[in-house]
Amino acid sequence: MAAASIVASSFSSACSSLLTISSSSSSFATTAQSLSPSALKFIALRKGVLLKHKTLLSYSSDSRHKGREALKHNSCVCQAAGSAEIYLYGACVTSWKSMDGKDLLFVRPDAVFNGIKPISGGIPHCFPQFGPGEIQQHGFARNVTWNLLSTENQAGSPSVTLDIEESEYSQSMWGHAFKATYKVALEAERLRTELIIKNTDTRPFFFTTALHTYFSASIGGVSVKGLKGCRTLNKDPDPKNPIPGVEERDSVTFPAFVDCMYLNSPEELLLENGLGDRISIKNKGWTDAVLWNPYLTMEASYNDFVCVENAKLDKVHLQPGESWEAKQVISVV
Ligand SMILES: O=P(O)(O)OC[C@H]1O[C@H](O)[C@H](O)[C@@H](O)[C@@H]1O
């Protein structure tokens, strides 16, 4: 799409770029913004038409989230029926607001938006490795800038599609050619994501992966239902040597530190976030789940979020030309 390619080329050198998608009954807008120390570039699309493209010469960097507030301040997006923000850096969805304007995702107060480390919050990717292992914790997909491939507005559901391929940086730690394609679509009271990993190499490879979703919460009131009977690998106390077990509770709560992997989890989990919201987390292809709350190891913020992560913890083996695909839909129920 022409407008999308303008967005991509305008922002290729930027250190941090943001897409905002929003929907309402009568209008649709996608904006892409980019921040560099001296210039903020801004593009707004409405019904697929390029509306604005301008460069602002300064921004304030003194907000808690270094640049995030400045970016939001300069966006012009209708939020009547929900909205979502996606950074090209890490293809990280940093905000998903429902109709009433409440943000159901959480960004940690220690998050930075300067491209120096992964954005700590929202929905970061873990790829091509979940957790510790041969390469850096949670892989590299969360700390590289993705390309904006296209934007769409299908039946009032705005979406963006991003991708990454191997680079000198990725090959310095994982020597394979691949393509990861990630689509994020905003629907009424739902956020849908689709991830496709393709082996574009001449040799087979394997990977593990996850969507490390941070939900806004009041941890004392949080419960996750749907995991009873699952085999577990408890990463507490040693993430490198998880302890096997079986989940026996109907409803998992968070009275202390939690870091646990659930194998062959169901296609739907129900999260009560302790703030009055009941959130359905559905998936296809994400066969496992991870629950994490750092408790007092992150004293400043542990009370305000819970991570419920769709994951693929068994190695996915792909032959040359093969693809793996998984979908997640989160919705307020
Ligand atoms: O600090 P990060 O690298 O983002 O990882 C944060 C957490 O992610 C997952 O939930 C893992 O299960 C945890 O062991 C890890 O501490």
The ligand as an SDF file (V2000), in Angstrom:
LIG
                    3D

 16 16  0  0  0  0  0  0  0  0999 V2000
   13.3180   -9.2630   32.4230 O   0  0  0  0  0  0  0  0  0  0  0  0
   12.9250   -9.9640   31.1680 P   0  0  0  0  0  0  0  0  0  0  0  0
   14.1120  -10.4510   30.3600 O   0  0  0  0  0  0  0  0  0  0  0  0
   11.9850   -9.1640   30.3360 O   0  0  0  0  0  0  0  0  0  0  0  0
   12.1520  -11.2770   31.6240 O   0  0  0  0  0  0  0  0  0  0  0  0
   11.0940  -11.1850   32.5190 C   0  0  0  0  0  0  0  0  0  0  0  0
   10.5290  -12.5760   32.8240 C   0  0  0  0  0  0  0  0  0  0  0  0
   10.0430  -13.1370   31.6190 O   0  0  0  0  0  0  0  0  0  0  0  0
    9.3630  -14.4110   31.7310 C   0  0  0  0  0  0  0  0  0  0  0  0
    8.1350  -14.2930   32.3230 O   0  0  0  0  0  0  0  0  0  0  0  0
   10.2340  -15.4250   32.4130 C   0  0  0  0  0  0  0  0  0  0  0  0
    9.5010  -16.5990   32.7310 O   0  0  0  0  0  0  0  0  0  0  0  0
   10.8670  -14.8680   33.6650 C   0  0  0  0  0  0  0  0  0  0  0  0
   11.8100  -15.8120   34.1590 O   0  0  0  0  0  0  0  0  0  0  0  0
   11.5380  -13.5390   33.3990 C   0  0  0  0  0  0  0  0  0  0  0  0
   12.0880  -13.0200   34.5930 O   0  0  0  0  0  0  0  0  0  0  0  0
  1  2  2  0
  2  3  1  0
  2  4  1  0
  2  5  1  0
  5  6  1  0
  6  7  1  0
  7  8  1  0
  7 15  1  0
  8  9  1  0
  9 10  1  0
  9 11  1  0
 11 12  1  0
 11 13  1  0
 13 14  1  0
 13 15  1  0
 15 16  1  0
M  END
$$$$
